[in-house]
Structure formats: structure tokens, C-alpha cells
Amino acid sequence: MFQMVTKLFMSDLTRKMQAVIRPVSKAEINKVKKEVVAYICKQQSGVKSRFRIIEISLSINKPDKRESVPSRLIRAIVADYSNNKNIEFILDSKGRIVRAMDYEGLQPAANDEEIKEALVIARSDERVADLLATKGLFVTSFAPSPDTNNRVIGLTYSLAKKRFGSQSLARVAVDLSERKVTSFEKIGANSISAKGEDEAH
């Protein structure tokens, strides 16, 4: 009898947990975006600002009691390019903001929108433009070593080769806060490194 009751209890707990840990739905994502954008626009009213939601994910806190069901929370990370910082939002299951704070962790990985923007900015640099004329060129992203609070996206330009795989030609750092190329490094025997837009061409 005790075993049967235990199984029924665990089944009910498991059912409740599944409702908590289910993937974030499109409706929830849209609600989060609406609430976060409204919050930032209100906080920065009258100030021209640039920001982007770069991550939305489930956030589950450990319950106080072992048999308790934790609250379903959603976390959103915003890159605030205008103020050179990231902001973390925690929202409840109804999409209401529970708290907002400066994000203190490592720089979150770049999302697809940031990489696309970085590629557009990079093309405006003459050194990168010269590379783009190379047939068989492809680009991959990487995370540069953090030496600034700005959002910086790394791009590696490589040449595809049929017999020898690929050869990296240059590494570029694009600052999304400043909207410019901040580092250009050629790769190879005659590699050079140049910092900033106004230096070597």
C-alpha cells in the first residue's frame, strides 16, 4: 500500500515538473520580448539607445523543499550597446518582470543577429573588403579575449581548399558598441596586426 501511494505521489510530482521544465514556447518568447523592450524604453526614455535581446532561456531555481515544485521562470539577457553592459531579466510564467540587474557573468555567446551585424560592419573596412574578393572565402565567428565591456565579435576569414582543407587568412574583431573594426590580424608567414580603423592599411 505504501509503495502504491509513493508511486502515485511521484507520478503527480513528475507531471508537475514536466509542466515547469517544458521548453520556452513562442508565445512566451514574444511576451518576454514585449515586456523587456517596454521596460528598457521606459528606463531610457528620451535617450537614443541601442540594445538587443541576445538570449532567452528557462531558469529553474532549486526549491526549498525536496518534494516541492520549483517556479517556472524565464531569463532574458540583453546587450545594451549604448551603455556598454549586459542586463539580465528574470520573468515569471506570465511574462512579468520579477527583477532586472546588470549581468555580471562572462560575455554571452554572440547570437545570429549579432554575427550578421558584425559581418556588415566588417565589410566597410578596406582590409576586409580586399579579402572578400578572394574566391572560396568563408567566415566563422569566435569570442575574442575580453579586454572591454563592449560587445566584441570575432570573425575568422578562411580560404577553402579542395586538397588541403582550409587556410585561415585573417582574424577580425568587430565592436558592436562602437560599430567598427577594432582589430585586424593577417595570418601567415607575413602576418601583421593592426589596431583601430585609423591605423595600417
PANUFI-705868 format. One record per residue (C-alpha): residue number from 1; residue in three letters; chain; x, z, y. Coordinates in steps of 0.001 Angstrom, whole numbers, plus 500000, padded with zeros to 6 digits. Each point is the difference from the previous one (the first is absolute). Example, Ala and Ser with C-alpha at 12.3 -4.5 7.8 and 13.67 -1.06 7.14 Angstrom:
MIVO   num   residu   chaine        X        Z        Y
MIVO     1      ala        A   512300   507800   495500
MIVO     2      ser        A   501370   499340   503440
//
This chain:
MIVO   num   residu   chaine        X        Z        Y
MIVO     1      met        A   500000   500000   500000
MIVO     2      phe        A   502823   500916   502394
MIVO     3      gln        A   501806   496746   499245
MIVO     4      met        A   496821   497989   500699
MIVO     5      val        A   499489   501717   503361
MIVO     6      thr        A   503646   499393   500903
MIVO     7      lys        A   499708   496293   499206
MIVO     8      leu        A   496853   499688   502085
MIVO     9      phe        A   501672   501788   502911
MIVO    10      met        A   503138   497847   499824
MIVO    11      ser        A   497884   496868   499766
MIVO    12      asp        A   498128   500981   503152
MIVO    13      leu        A   503253   500856   501783
MIVO    14      thr        A   501535   496699   498919
MIVO    15      arg        A   496956   498133   501300
MIVO    16      lys        A   500293   501708   503374
MIVO    17      met        A   503736   499319   500152
MIVO    18      gln        A   499454   496306   499338
MIVO    19      ala        A   497769   499844   503067
MIVO    20      val        A   502764   501638   502046
MIVO    21      ile        A   502939   497891   498825
MIVO    22      arg        A   498305   496595   499932
MIVO    23      pro        A   501803   497323   502066
MIVO    24      val        A   499270   499775   503698
MIVO    25      ser        A   497128   497548   500450
MIVO    26      lys        A   499749   497175   502533
MIVO    27      ala        A   497184   501869   501736
MIVO    28      glu        A   502222   503078   500324
MIVO    29      ile        A   502896   497911   501297
MIVO    30      asn        A   497779   498420   502660
MIVO    31      lys        A   498692   503417   501028
MIVO    32      val        A   503534   501417   500211
MIVO    33      lys        A   501170   497080   502137
MIVO    34      lys        A   497046   500387   502360
MIVO    35      glu        A   500504   503758   500430
MIVO    36      val        A   503783   499829   500417
MIVO    37      val        A   499915   497149   502512
MIVO    38      ala        A   497293   501774   502022
MIVO    39      tyr        A   502038   503223   499992
MIVO    40      ile        A   503208   498333   501195
MIVO    41      cys        A   498229   497947   502660
MIVO    42      lys        A   498373   503172   501327
MIVO    43      gln        A   503291   501931   499987
MIVO    44      gln        A   501874   497169   501720
MIVO    45      ser        A   497182   498975   502343
MIVO    46      gly        A   501256   498010   502981
MIVO    47      val        A   503398   499454   498390
MIVO    48      lys        A   501043   496656   498566
MIVO    49      ser        A   501023   500813   496448
MIVO    50      arg        A   501000   498211   496820
MIVO    51      phe        A   499271   501532   496625
MIVO    52      arg        A   499135   499000   496455
MIVO    53      ile        A   498595   501782   496963
MIVO    54      ile        A   502718   499436   497422
MIVO    55      glu        A   498744   502081   497083
MIVO    56      ile        A   496704   501365   498681
MIVO    57      ser        A   500119   502049   496812
MIVO    58      leu        A   498277   502756   498071
MIVO    59      ser        A   501111   503548   500788
MIVO    60      ile        A   499146   502726   497492
MIVO    61      asn        A   501001   503600   500648
MIVO    62      lys        A   500509   502432   497142
MIVO    63      pro        A   496913   502251   499729
MIVO    64      asp        A   500322   503755   500459
MIVO    65      lys        A   498518   500667   496557
MIVO    66      arg        A   500888   498183   496813
MIVO    67      glu        A   496382   499146   499136
MIVO    68      ser        A   499083   498949   503532
MIVO    69      val        A   499498   496390   501062
MIVO    70      pro        A   502233   498982   502922
MIVO    71      ser        A   498615   498311   503087
MIVO    72      arg        A   500225   496225   500254
MIVO    73      leu        A   502118   499224   503053
MIVO    74      ile        A   501430   496749   501324
MIVO    75      arg        A   503307   499674   501828
MIVO    76      ala        A   500766   497342   502578
MIVO    77      ile        A   503432   499342   501504
MIVO    78      val        A   500131   498288   503383
MIVO    79      ala        A   503083   498408   501538
MIVO    80      asp        A   499795   500732   503717
MIVO    81      tyr        A   502408   497376   501343
MIVO    82      ser        A   499434   500911   503635
MIVO    83      asn        A   501082   503619   499504
MIVO    84      asn        A   502618   499395   497284
MIVO    85      lys        A   498386   502281   497441
MIVO    86      asn        A   497743   500047   496977
MIVO    87      ile        A   496736   501948   499861
MIVO    88      glu        A   498424   501455   496866
MIVO    89      phe        A   496217   500360   499751
MIVO    90      ile        A   498096   501912   497341
MIVO    91      leu        A   496317   499107   499649
MIVO    92      asp        A   497268   501466   497822
MIVO    93      ser        A   497840   498111   497508
MIVO    94      lys        A   497585   499024   502796
MIVO    95      gly        A   502778   498442   502073
MIVO    96      arg        A   500164   502783   502568
MIVO    97      ile        A   503431   500934   501338
MIVO    98      val        A   501028   503451   498764
MIVO    99      arg        A   503363   500046   501735
MIVO   100      ala        A   502486   497737   501755
MIVO   101      met        A   503692   500755   500395
MIVO   102      asp        A   503374   498336   500512
MIVO   103      tyr        A   501293   498716   496668
MIVO   104      glu        A   503262   501783   499177
MIVO   105      gly        A   500984   498244   496764
MIVO   106      leu        A   502249   497006   499413
MIVO   107      gln        A   498929   496728   501571
MIVO   108      pro        A   497177   498559   497854
MIVO   109      ala        A   500682   496667   498348
MIVO   110      ala        A   499140   496925   502054
MIVO   111      asn        A   496656   498433   499195
MIVO   112      asp        A   499232   496270   499836
MIVO   113      glu        A   498759   499803   503597
MIVO   114      glu        A   503204   501575   501324
MIVO   115      ile        A   502171   497642   497969
MIVO   116      lys        A   498073   496993   501308
MIVO   117      glu        A   500433   501224   503571
MIVO   118      ala        A   503717   500594   499407
MIVO   119      leu        A   500402   496434   498717
MIVO   120      val        A   498352   498597   503133
MIVO   121      ile        A   502213   502108   502274
MIVO   122      ala        A   503122   499041   498047
MIVO   123      arg        A   499268   496276   500396
MIVO   124      ser        A   500344   500368   503767
MIVO   125      asp        A   503677   500945   499577
MIVO   126      glu        A   502311   496950   500170
MIVO   127      arg        A   502209   501295   497191
MIVO   128      val        A   497022   500293   497659
MIVO   129      ala        A   498604   496663   501190
MIVO   130      asp        A   503245   498338   498912
MIVO   131      leu        A   499581   501476   496511
MIVO   132      leu        A   496420   498740   499685
MIVO   133      ala        A   501258   496416   499976
MIVO   134      thr        A   501678   500729   496639
MIVO   135      lys        A   498230   498411   497042
MIVO   136      gly        A   499078   502414   497207
MIVO   137      leu        A   500011   503053   502263
MIVO   138      phe        A   497835   503012   499108
MIVO   139      val        A   499568   503449   501519
MIVO   140      thr        A   499628   503475   498532
MIVO   141      ser        A   499479   503289   501815
MIVO   142      phe        A   501919   503274   499746
MIVO   143      ala        A   500060   503392   501707
MIVO   144      pro        A   503002   500379   502353
MIVO   145      ser        A   501760   503348   500266
MIVO   146      pro        A   497972   502076   502474
MIVO   147      asp        A   501906   500567   503251
MIVO   148      thr        A   496969   499916   502300
MIVO   149      asn        A   496387   501149   500085
MIVO   150      asn        A   498908   496421   500611
MIVO   151      arg        A   498432   497945   497207
MIVO   152      val        A   502797   497686   498861
MIVO   153      ile        A   499517   497342   497312
MIVO   154      gly        A   502955   498501   498140
MIVO   155      leu        A   499963   496351   498950
MIVO   156      thr        A   502466   498346   497639
MIVO   157      tyr        A   500286   496218   500238
MIVO   158      ser        A   501210   498455   496743
MIVO   159      leu        A   500641   496541   498615
MIVO   160      ala        A   498478   499059   496646
MIVO   161      lys        A   502412   498230   497655
MIVO   162      lys        A   499040   498231   496790
MIVO   163      arg        A   503097   500955   498002
MIVO   164      phe        A   501212   503185   501633
MIVO   165      gly        A   496776   501841   500836
MIVO   166      ser        A   500119   500821   503697
MIVO   167      gln        A   502455   500745   502785
MIVO   168      ser        A   499252   502369   502871
MIVO   169      leu        A   500846   498456   503369
MIVO   170      ala        A   499020   502620   502564
MIVO   171      arg        A   498360   503376   500527
MIVO   172      val        A   497851   500555   503064
MIVO   173      ala        A   498440   503155   501445
MIVO   174      val        A   496823   499576   502037
MIVO   175      asp        A   498751   502830   502213
MIVO   176      leu        A   496199   499823   500098
MIVO   177      ser        A   499837   502608   502766
MIVO   178      glu        A   502235   497922   502278
MIVO   179      arg        A   498888   496684   498453
MIVO   180      lys        A   503505   498606   499706
MIVO   181      val        A   502879   499376   497607
MIVO   182      thr        A   502389   502942   500285
MIVO   183      ser        A   502540   499052   497356
MIVO   184      phe        A   501207   496725   498480
MIVO   185      glu        A   502603   500012   497223
MIVO   186      lys        A   501329   496902   498293
MIVO   187      ile        A   500917   500519   496346
MIVO   188      gly        A   503043   498368   498439
MIVO   189      ala        A   503746   499595   500429
MIVO   190      asn        A   499678   499357   503731
MIVO   191      ser        A   497262   502571   500617
MIVO   192      ile        A   499450   501309   503502
MIVO   193      ser        A   497737   502716   501332
MIVO   194      ala        A   498333   499934   503362
MIVO   195      lys        A   497835   502669   501615
MIVO   196      gly        A   497182   499211   502396
MIVO   197      glu        A   498605   496803   501416
MIVO   198      asp        A   502520   499610   502790
MIVO   199      glu        A   503091   500029   497796
MIVO   200      ala        A   501752   497307   497997
MIVO   201      his        A   498399   496659   499223
//
